[in-house]
Amino acid sequence: MKVKAGGFSKKMATKNIEELIKNLEKIVEMLEENKLPVEEAMKKFEEGVEISKECTSLLDSMEKKMTLLLQKNDKLEEKEFDLPKK
């Protein structure tokens, strides 16, 4: 059973998250080098914030659709994980 997260398969979502994190790490490195002009640094910071929001959203979506493997009669059964509604 494939778990979908935000319209992506689990594999695609993981790859997407990994790419987003790599991009975020590059931005952090650029900012830490302190060699960018102030305006460009601000743009990179804003881009980093947006990437962070995307990662959070994607992870939240994946968490809501996680499956739990339950032991039932010596068999593993997949059951969709539902978070309590607020």
N, CA and C of each residue as an Amber inpcrd file, in Angstrom:
protein
   258
   0.8320000  -1.1790000   0.0000000   0.0000000   0.0000000   0.0000000
   0.8750000   1.2390000   0.0000000   0.6940000   2.1270000  -0.9490000
   1.4590000   3.3620000  -1.0070000   0.7610000   4.4270000  -0.1850000
   1.5550000   5.1240000   0.5850000   1.0220000   6.2210000   1.3740000
   1.2010000   7.4910000   0.5710000   0.1410000   8.2230000   0.3950000
   0.2230000   9.4780000  -0.3520000   0.3360000  10.6360000   0.6190000
   1.1320000  11.5970000   0.2500000   1.3000000  12.7910000   1.0790000
   1.2640000  13.9940000   0.1640000   0.2600000  14.8000000   0.2890000
   0.1770000  16.0080000  -0.5140000   0.1900000  15.7330000  -1.9990000
  -0.3760000  14.6080000  -2.4310000  -0.4290000  14.2890000  -3.8450000
   0.8070000  13.5550000  -4.3440000   1.7840000  13.2960000  -3.4800000
   2.9960000  12.5950000  -3.8670000   2.9870000  11.2070000  -3.2550000
   3.6380000  10.2610000  -3.9300000   3.8280000   8.9690000  -3.2910000
   4.8460000   9.1620000  -2.1720000   4.9270000   8.2100000  -1.2570000
   5.8570000   8.2990000  -0.1340000   7.2870000   8.4970000  -0.6450000
   7.6650000   7.7570000  -1.6910000   9.0130000   7.8530000  -2.2400000
   9.2610000   9.2420000  -2.8190000   8.2920000   9.7700000  -3.5750000
   8.4400000  11.0980000  -4.1580000   8.4770000  12.1660000  -3.0720000
   7.6440000  12.0160000  -2.0380000   7.6140000  12.9950000  -0.9530000
   8.9530000  13.0180000  -0.2290000   9.5390000  11.8290000   0.0080000
  10.8330000  11.7500000   0.6740000  11.9030000  12.4130000  -0.1750000
  11.8880000  12.1300000  -1.4840000  12.8680000  12.7340000  -2.3780000
  12.6850000  14.2470000  -2.3990000  11.4480000  14.6950000  -2.4400000
  11.1510000  16.1160000  -2.4470000  11.6610000  16.7740000  -1.1660000
  11.4330000  16.1560000  -0.0380000  11.9000000  16.6990000   1.2350000
  13.4220000  16.7720000   1.2360000  14.0630000  15.7150000   0.7600000
  15.5250000  15.6910000   0.7280000  16.0700000  16.8200000  -0.1480000
  15.4450000  17.0460000  -1.2920000  15.8790000  18.1320000  -2.1720000
  15.6550000  19.4910000  -1.5180000  14.5050000  19.6520000  -0.8680000
  14.2150000  20.9110000  -0.1800000  15.2280000  21.1670000   0.9300000
  15.5610000  20.1400000   1.6910000  16.5280000  20.2920000   2.7800000
  17.9120000  20.6340000   2.2300000  18.3140000  19.9930000   1.1300000
  19.6080000  20.3250000   0.5060000  19.6350000  21.7830000   0.0780000
  18.5480000  22.2540000  -0.5190000  18.4760000  23.6650000  -0.9270000
  18.5500000  24.5810000   0.2840000  17.8660000  24.2120000   1.3440000
  17.8840000  25.0080000   2.5690000  19.2990000  25.0520000   3.1590000
  19.9820000  23.9170000   3.1450000  21.3580000  23.8680000   3.6590000
  22.2860000  24.7660000   2.8470000  22.1070000  24.7880000   1.5190000
  22.9220000  25.6630000   0.6670000  22.6900000  27.1340000   1.0190000
  21.4280000  27.4770000   1.2360000  21.0960000  28.8590000   1.5980000
  21.7410000  29.2220000   2.9330000  21.6610000  28.3220000   3.9070000
  22.2610000  28.5720000   5.2220000  23.7660000  28.7890000   5.0750000
  24.4260000  27.9410000   4.2710000  25.8680000  28.0940000   4.0550000
  26.1930000  29.4560000   3.4420000  25.4080000  29.8690000   2.4350000
  25.6300000  31.1670000   1.8090000  25.5020000  32.2950000   2.8220000
  24.4700000  32.2060000   3.6480000  24.2420000  33.2440000   4.6470000
  25.3310000  33.2500000   5.7170000  25.7890000  32.0530000   6.1040000
  26.8360000  31.9630000   7.1250000  28.1740000  32.5000000   6.6190000
  28.4220000  32.4000000   5.3140000  29.6740000  32.9230000   4.7400000
  29.7280000  34.4460000   4.8390000  28.5490000  35.0600000   4.9500000
  28.4530000  36.5150000   5.1220000  29.1200000  37.2850000   3.9780000
  29.0210000  36.7500000   2.7530000  29.6330000  37.3970000   1.5950000
  28.6040000  38.0000000   0.6460000  27.3240000  37.7630000   0.9120000
  26.2680000  38.2720000   0.0380000  25.9430000  39.7160000   0.3910000
  25.6070000  40.5150000  -0.6370000  25.1020000  41.8570000  -0.3400000
  23.8180000  41.7370000   0.4890000  23.5190000  42.7530000   1.2730000
  22.3930000  42.7090000   2.2050000  21.0820000  42.3620000   1.4950000
  20.8010000  42.9810000   0.3610000  19.5410000  42.7110000  -0.3480000
  19.4570000  41.2600000  -0.8080000  20.5580000  40.7360000  -1.3330000
  20.5610000  39.3420000  -1.7900000  20.4510000  38.3850000  -0.6020000
  21.1010000  38.7210000   0.5020000  21.0120000  37.8980000   1.7130000
  19.5650000  37.8500000   2.2050000  18.8920000  38.9920000   2.1480000
  17.4860000  39.0410000   2.5900000  16.6190000  38.1650000   1.6940000
  16.8590000  38.2120000   0.3710000  16.0950000  37.3730000  -0.5530000
  16.3420000  35.8860000  -0.2620000  17.6020000  35.5380000   0.0030000
  17.9290000  34.1410000   0.3100000  17.2790000  33.7160000   1.6260000
  17.2680000  34.6180000   2.6050000  16.6260000  34.3110000   3.8800000
  15.1390000  34.0480000   3.6710000  14.4800000  34.9150000   2.8900000
  13.0520000  34.7310000   2.6040000  12.8130000  33.4170000   1.8680000
  13.6920000  33.0840000   0.9290000  13.5770000  31.8160000   0.1990000
  13.7150000  30.6410000   1.1770000  14.6440000  30.7520000   2.1220000
  14.8320000  29.7070000   3.1290000  13.6080000  29.5150000   3.9980000
  12.9700000  30.6260000   4.3640000  11.7480000  30.5510000   5.1730000
  10.6510000  29.8350000   4.3900000  10.5100000  30.1460000   3.1120000
   9.4890000  29.4850000   2.2830000   9.7730000  27.9930000   2.1450000
  11.0430000  27.6260000   1.9520000  11.4110000  26.2060000   1.8540000
  11.0860000  25.5040000   3.1730000  11.3910000  26.1610000   4.2820000
  11.0900000  25.5900000   5.5970000   9.5920000  25.3410000   5.7570000
   8.7810000  26.2970000   5.3120000   7.3210000  26.1350000   5.3830000
   6.8640000  24.9620000   4.5240000   7.4540000  24.8170000   3.3240000
   7.0970000  23.6890000   2.4440000   7.4150000  22.3610000   3.1210000
   8.6060000  22.2770000   3.7360000   9.0020000  21.0430000   4.4180000
   8.0360000  20.7190000   5.5510000   7.7100000  21.7230000   6.3360000
   6.7940000  21.5240000   7.4540000   5.4370000  21.0480000   6.9670000
   4.9420000  21.6750000   5.9270000   3.6380000  21.3020000   5.3780000
   3.6530000  19.8650000   4.8520000   4.7030000  19.5190000   4.1310000
   4.8060000  18.1730000   3.5690000   4.9230000  17.1350000   4.6750000
   5.7240000  17.4190000   5.6940000   5.8660000  16.4810000   6.8140000
   4.5650000  16.3430000   7.5960000   3.8550000  17.4530000   7.7930000
   2.5590000  17.3860000   8.4790000   1.5850000  16.5150000   7.7030000
   1.5830000  16.6820000   6.3920000   0.6900000  15.8950000   5.5410000
   1.0370000  14.4100000   5.6260000   2.3390000  14.1060000   5.5990000
   2.7650000  12.7150000   5.6840000   2.3880000  12.1190000   7.0420000
   2.5620000  12.9010000   8.0930000   2.2490000  12.4200000   9.4310000
   0.7720000  12.0550000   9.5510000  -0.0800000  12.8720000   8.9610000
  -1.5230000  12.6300000   9.0380000  -1.9250000  11.3620000   8.3060000
  -1.0990000  10.9360000   7.3560000  -1.4790000   9.7720000   6.5620000
  -0.6030000   8.5580000   6.8500000   0.1170000   8.6100000   7.9560000
   0.9590000   7.4660000   8.3060000   0.1060000   6.2340000   8.5450000
   0.6950000   5.1230000   8.3040000  -0.0250000   3.8920000   8.6330000
   0.6020000   3.2570000   9.8580000  -0.2300000   2.6650000  10.6290000
   0.2280000   1.9230000  11.7860000   0.1130000   0.4390000  11.4710000
   1.1390000  -0.2510000  11.8050000   1.0680000  -1.6990000  11.6530000
   0.6090000  -2.2850000  12.9890000  -0.4790000  -2.9420000  12.9390000
  -1.0420000  -3.5050000  14.1560000  -0.9520000  -5.0240000  14.1290000
  -0.5530000  -5.5590000  15.2320000  -0.5020000  -7.0080000  15.3590000
  -1.9190000  -7.5040000  15.6400000  -2.4360000  -8.3510000  14.7650000
  -3.7820000  -8.8670000  14.9480000  -3.7970000 -10.3230000  14.4810000
  -4.0630000 -11.2070000  15.3950000  -4.1080000 -12.6410000  15.0870000
  -2.8380000 -13.0980000  14.3830000  -1.6900000 -12.7120000  14.9100000
  -0.3780000 -13.0720000  14.3610000  -0.1610000 -12.5740000  12.9420000
  -0.9320000 -11.5880000  12.5160000  -0.7430000 -10.9950000  11.1910000
  -0.5820000  -9.4940000  11.3640000   0.1880000  -8.9100000  10.4770000
   0.3150000  -7.4590000  10.4940000  -0.7830000  -6.8690000   9.6260000
  -1.4690000  -5.9130000  10.1660000  -2.5660000  -5.2770000   9.4500000
  -2.2690000  -3.7870000   9.3460000  -2.4190000  -3.2340000   8.1380000
  -2.2050000  -1.8070000   7.9630000  -3.4890000  -1.0540000   8.2480000
  -3.3540000   0.0190000   9.0070000  -4.5090000   0.8340000   9.3300000
  -4.0880000   2.2880000   9.2300000  -4.8920000   3.0970000   8.5760000
  -4.5520000   4.5050000   8.4390000  -4.5800000   5.1840000   9.7990000
  -3.5900000   6.0270000  10.0160000  -3.4510000   6.7400000  11.2720000
  -4.2290000   8.0380000  11.2010000  -5.2010000   8.2220000  12.0750000
  -6.0010000   9.4250000  12.1020000  -5.6740000  10.2160000  13.3570000
  -5.3330000  11.4800000  13.1630000  -5.0770000  12.3520000  14.3060000
  -6.4050000  12.8410000  14.8480000  -6.4740000  13.0370000  16.1360000
  -7.7180000  13.5800000  16.7060000  -7.9650000  14.9710000  16.1410000
  -9.2310000  15.2480000  15.8440000  -9.5880000  16.5630000  15.2970000
  -9.6800000  17.5710000  16.4330000  -9.1790000  18.7670000  16.1680000
  -9.1900000  19.8250000  17.1850000 -10.4680000  20.6110000  17.1270000
